[in-house]
Amino acid sequence: MTRILTLALGYAFLLLGVVGLFLPILQGVLFIVVGLLLLSRHSTWARRLLERFKARYPRAGTIVAGAEAWLHRFMFRINLFGRRLARRIRAVF
C-alpha cells in the first residue's frame, strides 16, 4: 500500500513539475525534484536522474541530500504508524 501511494505521489509531482515548467505560477524544477525523490526509492531510473542532478549542481545536491534524509525518516514514521494501526485494528476484530 505504501509503495503504491509513494509511486502515485511521485508521478503526480513529476506531472505537476512538467506543467510548472510552462506555467509561471508553479516552480517546475522543485516539483520535479520532489517527484524524483519519491520515485527514487522504487525505481532505478529516478535514482540515476537524481544522482546526475546532484553531480551537476553540487550546491543544490546538498539540499537534495538533506531532503532525502528527511524523506527517509518521514517514510519510516509513516510505516511505523501504519503497522501500529494495523495491529490495533486486528486486536479489535
N, C-alpha and C positions, 0 to 999 in steps of 0.2 A: 504494500500500500504506500509506504513512504517513497519507494523508488518511482512509482507511477506519478505521485504528486510532485516529486523533485523534477522528473523529466518534463511534466506538463508545465510547471513553473519556468523551467529553463527555456523551453521552446517559446513560451509566451513572452518572456523577457527578450529573447532574440528577435522575435517578430516586432515587438514594441521598439526595439533598438533600430531595426531596419527602417521602420516608419519614422522614427525620430531623426534619422539621418536626413530626411527630406522636409520634415516639419520644424520650424524654428522654436516651437514650444517645448519639445522633448529633447533631452540630452541623449542622443543616439548611442554614442560610444559608451556611456555609463551603463545603459540598459544592456548593451551587447556584452560588456564585461561581466555584469551580474548574471546574465544568462549562461555565459561560458563557465563561470564559477559553479553554477548549479549543475550544469551538464558534465563538467569535468570529473565529477565523482563516478559517473557511469559510462562515459564514452571517451575513447582514446583520441578521437579527432578534436574534441573540445579541449582536452588536456594539452594536446600539441599546439593548438592555436593560442591558448593561454600562455604557454611557455614561450612561444615565439613573440607574443606581445610583451612579456616581461623582459625578454632579452633585448628587444628593440628599444623599449622605453624603460630604462632602469629605474628612474625616479618613480614612475607610475607602478613599476614592478614591486617596489617595496610596499606601496599602498595595497596592491592586489594581494601580496603575500599576507599582509595583516588581515585583509578581508577573508582570505582563505582560512586562516586560523580561527577567526570569529565564526565563520560559517560552519566549520567542523565542530566547534563547541556547541553551536546552536542546534545542529542536526543531532548531536549526541543527546542533548537535553530533550529534544522532541521524541527521539526513540525511547529514551528512558521514561518519559511521561506516558507514551503510548503503551509501553509494557505494563506499567503500574496500573493504568486504566483498564487494560485488558484483564489483568489479574483480579481487580475489584469486580469487574462485570462477571467474570467466571465464578467468583465466590458467591455472588448474589443468586446466580442461576445454577 
